[in-house]
Amino acid sequence: MYRSLRICSGGGGYEAVPHPALRLDLDRVRRTLEAEGIAVVDARVMLLAATDPEATISRSGRILFKTRDAAAATRAFERLRALLGLPGTETAGERGRATG
């Protein structure tokens, strides 16, 4: 599951962090995005996807959205999640059960 989107430490974007970490096949992710008409820069250890807003996708499944708009980040995450078959975000109830 992904933890809820949260503002990143620098405040310049929102990040989605899977728990536990995933192991994404970045070649497959790149091909899937390109098949949908999304331009991708392959930096070998991460992908830069020309979504709106732009997203950086790491092998561990962490996704950084370059926006300060929480709603835009949420829409972009849901689009990527659907395209790539990623798990959803956990709810507050699920977090409570996981921690005790």
PyRosetta script that sets phi, psi and omega in degrees:
from pyrosetta import init, pose_from_sequence

init()
pose = pose_from_sequence("MYRSLRICSGGGGYEAVPHPALRLDLDRVRRTLEAEGIAVVDARVMLLAATDPEATISRSGRILFKTRDAAAATRAFERLRALLGLPGTETAGERGRATG")
pose.set_psi(1, 152.3)
pose.set_omega(1, 173.8)
pose.set_phi(2, -93.5)
pose.set_psi(2, 139.6)
pose.set_omega(2, 170.5)
pose.set_phi(3, -70.8)
pose.set_psi(3, 158.1)
pose.set_omega(3, 179.9)
pose.set_phi(4, -55.7)
pose.set_psi(4, 151.1)
pose.set_omega(4, 175.9)
pose.set_phi(5, -59.5)
pose.set_psi(5, 139.6)
pose.set_omega(5, 178.8)
pose.set_phi(6, -139.2)
pose.set_psi(6, 154.0)
pose.set_omega(6, 177.8)
pose.set_phi(7, -64.9)
pose.set_psi(7, 137.0)
pose.set_omega(7, -179.1)
pose.set_phi(8, -76.1)
pose.set_psi(8, 164.8)
pose.set_omega(8, -173.0)
pose.set_phi(9, -58.6)
pose.set_psi(9, -32.6)
pose.set_omega(9, 179.5)
pose.set_phi(10, -82.1)
pose.set_psi(10, -10.1)
pose.set_omega(10, 178.1)
pose.set_phi(11, 79.1)
pose.set_psi(11, 3.6)
pose.set_omega(11, -176.8)
pose.set_phi(12, -94.0)
pose.set_psi(12, 0.5)
pose.set_omega(12, -178.6)
pose.set_phi(13, -170.4)
pose.set_psi(13, -179.5)
pose.set_omega(13, 177.2)
pose.set_phi(14, -114.5)
pose.set_psi(14, 146.8)
pose.set_omega(14, 179.4)
pose.set_phi(15, -126.8)
pose.set_psi(15, 146.9)
pose.set_omega(15, 172.9)
pose.set_phi(16, -113.2)
pose.set_psi(16, 125.0)
pose.set_omega(16, -176.0)
pose.set_phi(17, -121.6)
pose.set_psi(17, 119.6)
pose.set_omega(17, 179.2)
pose.set_phi(18, -77.3)
pose.set_psi(18, 147.8)
pose.set_omega(18, 175.3)
pose.set_phi(19, -138.5)
pose.set_psi(19, 115.3)
pose.set_omega(19, -0.7)
pose.set_phi(20, -73.4)
pose.set_psi(20, 170.0)
pose.set_omega(20, 180.0)
pose.set_phi(21, -57.7)
pose.set_psi(21, 146.0)
pose.set_omega(21, 175.8)
pose.set_phi(22, -93.7)
pose.set_psi(22, 174.4)
pose.set_omega(22, 172.3)
pose.set_phi(23, -128.6)
pose.set_psi(23, 91.0)
pose.set_omega(23, -177.4)
pose.set_phi(24, -83.1)
pose.set_psi(24, 141.0)
pose.set_omega(24, 172.4)
pose.set_phi(25, -86.3)
pose.set_psi(25, 98.0)
pose.set_omega(25, -174.2)
pose.set_phi(26, -64.0)
pose.set_psi(26, -29.8)
pose.set_omega(26, 175.9)
pose.set_phi(27, -63.1)
pose.set_psi(27, -44.3)
pose.set_omega(27, 178.7)
pose.set_phi(28, -65.7)
pose.set_psi(28, -42.9)
pose.set_omega(28, 178.5)
pose.set_phi(29, -59.6)
pose.set_psi(29, -46.0)
pose.set_omega(29, 179.9)
pose.set_phi(30, -60.1)
pose.set_psi(30, -47.7)
pose.set_omega(30, -179.7)
pose.set_phi(31, -61.2)
pose.set_psi(31, -41.5)
pose.set_omega(31, 179.9)
pose.set_phi(32, -63.4)
pose.set_psi(32, -46.1)
pose.set_omega(32, -179.7)
pose.set_phi(33, -65.3)
pose.set_psi(33, -43.9)
pose.set_omega(33, 179.5)
pose.set_phi(34, -63.5)
pose.set_psi(34, -35.8)
pose.set_omega(34, 177.6)
pose.set_phi(35, -64.1)
pose.set_psi(35, -24.2)
pose.set_omega(35, 177.5)
pose.set_phi(36, -90.9)
pose.set_psi(36, 4.4)
pose.set_omega(36, 178.9)
pose.set_phi(37, 84.0)
pose.set_psi(37, 14.8)
pose.set_omega(37, 179.6)
pose.set_phi(38, -94.4)
pose.set_psi(38, 121.2)
pose.set_omega(38, 177.9)
pose.set_phi(39, -68.9)
pose.set_psi(39, 139.6)
pose.set_omega(39, -177.1)
pose.set_phi(40, -134.3)
pose.set_psi(40, 134.3)
pose.set_omega(40, 170.2)
pose.set_phi(41, -102.0)
pose.set_psi(41, 121.5)
pose.set_omega(41, -178.8)
pose.set_phi(42, -94.8)
pose.set_psi(42, 107.4)
pose.set_omega(42, 179.6)
pose.set_phi(43, -97.9)
pose.set_psi(43, 22.4)
pose.set_omega(43, 178.3)
pose.set_phi(44, 68.9)
pose.set_psi(44, -47.0)
pose.set_omega(44, 179.2)
pose.set_phi(45, -101.0)
pose.set_psi(45, -7.0)
pose.set_omega(45, 177.6)
pose.set_phi(46, -158.9)
pose.set_psi(46, 161.7)
pose.set_omega(46, 177.2)
pose.set_phi(47, -116.6)
pose.set_psi(47, 141.1)
pose.set_omega(47, 172.5)
pose.set_phi(48, -108.5)
pose.set_psi(48, 113.6)
pose.set_omega(48, -175.5)
pose.set_phi(49, -104.5)
pose.set_psi(49, 130.9)
pose.set_omega(49, -179.0)
pose.set_phi(50, -81.7)
pose.set_psi(50, 57.4)
pose.set_omega(50, 174.1)
pose.set_phi(51, -87.9)
pose.set_psi(51, 178.6)
pose.set_omega(51, 177.1)
pose.set_phi(52, -118.3)
pose.set_psi(52, 101.1)
pose.set_omega(52, 3.8)
pose.set_phi(53, -80.7)
pose.set_psi(53, 166.4)
pose.set_omega(53, 178.5)
pose.set_phi(54, -58.5)
pose.set_psi(54, 143.6)
pose.set_omega(54, -178.9)
pose.set_phi(55, -126.4)
pose.set_psi(55, 140.5)
pose.set_omega(55, 172.2)
pose.set_phi(56, -108.7)
pose.set_psi(56, 124.8)
pose.set_omega(56, -175.4)
pose.set_phi(57, -116.5)
pose.set_psi(57, 124.6)
pose.set_omega(57, -179.8)
pose.set_phi(58, -100.6)
pose.set_psi(58, 164.2)
pose.set_omega(58, 177.6)
pose.set_phi(59, -58.5)
pose.set_psi(59, -31.9)
pose.set_omega(59, -177.9)
pose.set_phi(60, -78.0)
pose.set_psi(60, -1.8)
pose.set_omega(60, 179.5)
pose.set_phi(61, 94.2)
pose.set_psi(61, -5.9)
pose.set_omega(61, 178.0)
pose.set_phi(62, -68.1)
pose.set_psi(62, 135.2)
pose.set_omega(62, -179.9)
pose.set_phi(63, -127.2)
pose.set_psi(63, 126.7)
pose.set_omega(63, 177.7)
pose.set_phi(64, -109.9)
pose.set_psi(64, 125.7)
pose.set_omega(64, 178.5)
pose.set_phi(65, -104.5)
pose.set_psi(65, 124.6)
pose.set_omega(65, -174.7)
pose.set_phi(66, -85.8)
pose.set_psi(66, 75.6)
pose.set_omega(66, 177.9)
pose.set_phi(67, -158.4)
pose.set_psi(67, 154.8)
pose.set_omega(67, 172.6)
pose.set_phi(68, -101.0)
pose.set_psi(68, 4.7)
pose.set_omega(68, -178.3)
pose.set_phi(69, -95.8)
pose.set_psi(69, 108.1)
pose.set_omega(69, -176.9)
pose.set_phi(70, -60.8)
pose.set_psi(70, -38.5)
pose.set_omega(70, -179.3)
pose.set_phi(71, -66.2)
pose.set_psi(71, -40.7)
pose.set_omega(71, 178.3)
pose.set_phi(72, -64.9)
pose.set_psi(72, -40.7)
pose.set_omega(72, 178.3)
pose.set_phi(73, -63.9)
pose.set_psi(73, -41.2)
pose.set_omega(73, 179.3)
pose.set_phi(74, -63.9)
pose.set_psi(74, -44.9)
pose.set_omega(74, 178.4)
pose.set_phi(75, -61.2)
pose.set_psi(75, -43.6)
pose.set_omega(75, -179.4)
pose.set_phi(76, -65.4)
pose.set_psi(76, -41.0)
pose.set_omega(76, 178.7)
pose.set_phi(77, -62.3)
pose.set_psi(77, -45.7)
pose.set_omega(77, -178.7)
pose.set_phi(78, -63.5)
pose.set_psi(78, -37.0)
pose.set_omega(78, 177.5)
pose.set_phi(79, -65.0)
pose.set_psi(79, -47.6)
pose.set_omega(79, 179.4)
pose.set_phi(80, -64.2)
pose.set_psi(80, -41.0)
pose.set_omega(80, -179.5)
pose.set_phi(81, -58.5)
pose.set_psi(81, -44.7)
pose.set_omega(81, -179.3)
pose.set_phi(82, -67.9)
pose.set_psi(82, -44.1)
pose.set_omega(82, -178.9)
pose.set_phi(83, -63.9)
pose.set_psi(83, -39.3)
pose.set_omega(83, -172.0)
pose.set_phi(84, -99.9)
pose.set_psi(84, -2.7)
pose.set_omega(84, -179.6)
pose.set_phi(85, 67.7)
pose.set_psi(85, 36.5)
pose.set_omega(85, -179.9)
pose.set_phi(86, -83.2)
pose.set_psi(86, 155.2)
pose.set_omega(86, 177.5)
pose.set_phi(87, -67.8)
pose.set_psi(87, 161.2)
pose.set_omega(87, 179.5)
pose.set_phi(88, -80.5)
pose.set_psi(88, -173.9)
pose.set_omega(88, 177.9)
pose.set_phi(89, -91.7)
pose.set_psi(89, 150.3)
pose.set_omega(89, 178.8)
pose.set_phi(90, -79.2)
pose.set_psi(90, 151.8)
pose.set_omega(90, 177.5)
pose.set_phi(91, -92.5)
pose.set_psi(91, 168.6)
pose.set_omega(91, 178.4)
pose.set_phi(92, -59.1)
pose.set_psi(92, -37.9)
pose.set_omega(92, 178.0)
pose.set_phi(93, -63.5)
pose.set_psi(93, -40.2)
pose.set_omega(93, 178.5)
pose.set_phi(94, -66.3)
pose.set_psi(94, -37.8)
pose.set_omega(94, 178.3)
pose.set_phi(95, -63.3)
pose.set_psi(95, -42.3)
pose.set_omega(95, 179.7)
pose.set_phi(96, -62.1)
pose.set_psi(96, -39.8)
pose.set_omega(96, 178.6)
pose.set_phi(97, -68.6)
pose.set_psi(97, -35.9)
pose.set_omega(97, -177.2)
pose.set_phi(98, -71.3)
pose.set_psi(98, -29.6)
pose.set_omega(98, -175.9)
pose.set_phi(99, -100.6)
pose.set_psi(99, -6.9)
pose.set_omega(99, 175.0)
pose.set_phi(100, 142.2)
pose.dump_pdb("model.pdb")
